[in-house]
Amino acid sequence: MAGQLASAGYRMVDGPDGADFVLINTCAFIAAAQKESEQVIAEMLRLKTRRRLGGIIVAGCLPQRDGAGLLERFPQIDRVLGVFARNRIVEAADSLLGRRDNEQLSFCESGGPLPDDGLRLRVTPPHVAYLRIAEGCDRTCSFCTIPAIRGPYRSKPVDKVIIEAQRLIDSGAKELVIVAQDTSYYGVDIYGKPLLADLLARLDALSGLAWLRLMYLYPTHVNQDLIAAVAGLPKVLPYLDLPLQHIDDAVLRRMRRAVTRQQIEKLLDQVRESIPGLALRTTFIVGFPGETKQQFNALSNFVRAARFERLGVFCYSDEPGTRAAALEGKLPPQTILRRRQQLMAVQQQAAFAFSRSQIGKRLEVIIDAALPEAEDAYVGRTWADAPEIDAAAYVTGRGLQVGQIVKAEIVAARGYDLIAVAGQVLGDDNRDKPTDGQPMEASS
Ligand code: SF4
């Protein structure tokens, strides 16, 4: 939407104060995300009432799910666009500014043609870009509203993804983060088989790109081809985000996850064995309806043994229209919160030990930003850290530039984060596949 507005002549400004309009792109995945979206809407409406803001357009999952209901709750919203009406953003903005007529509400069917995301105006730092390879989801996880909001799974054709990736690289992207609701299912709908491994091979061949990172892999389609691609392709980071949600078979069944504990354990053994230096990220839901103390303890023991490098824990919340919301056995919120804290405490030991184990290694670090409060100090990330959700590596070094990939010596660990001293700056010609690093040699 930002790209379409920019190509129609709109200019993004630093903040809402004094703007012609704000565009609020919302999330409605879980209750906490909806609350955050509504807080921003309320805040912008206050600005509008004080005449410091021209108008408000709300887009994304919240209007897609709630439709006109959103306008009943917030009647002063000027325009509402569903997820698949995002190609109408310029129409909505023009009409708001009196340049043409337009309905207040714009929606398209979730099964219609996929909107073209070729025009991009990136709000991430230039060296990092998200590359969406599909929309929607064909799974039926009982806690999840996404299939109802975003419709069935639809892959972007390979050639379209490659064109989009090339444009992102041309505009400065060194790291592409591959996203979809379920990346491992890529290709099944249009090519009749999972094709993520082939797509990765095509992306890996693009020059100017340094890192490819895979998010949101549903465990059942992580096959040998994909594991081999992650292990073998030079630019694909040995990093997998594999949301598992639970480990107890009875809970997994009630969650309608098409996978068992035995299959999960087998897959984890396979990926650990086949992908050198793998950093594994996962997420779990605690407090699912009917989750007993024993089932939670089984999850906790599993997390202790699996030693995930990165892990997130969500508190279960009832989401409108889901099967889980109708299940018996809801747990009190304080029990759910306590279980989350307990599981994070278990994980913290593994994550902190992982950080300490990096001390003395030379790792590639991508520089994300300069630290304003210190000279020659920067914040970046290693292969084990996805932007915005994982840990950081704080690097000192003379004259480093944002977006560079440097080889840095890890000299200390602070909880989840690393402290490093930069050595060599790496270009395309002197980089190897990023791994968990080598022991430190004599400093250059
Ligand atoms: S695979 Fe992910 S997006 Fe799809 S239904 Fe399950 S949790 Fe939701």
Residues whose N, C-alpha, C, O or C-beta is under 5 A from the ligand:
A	BS01	SF4	C137 R139 T140 C141 C144 I146 Q181 D182
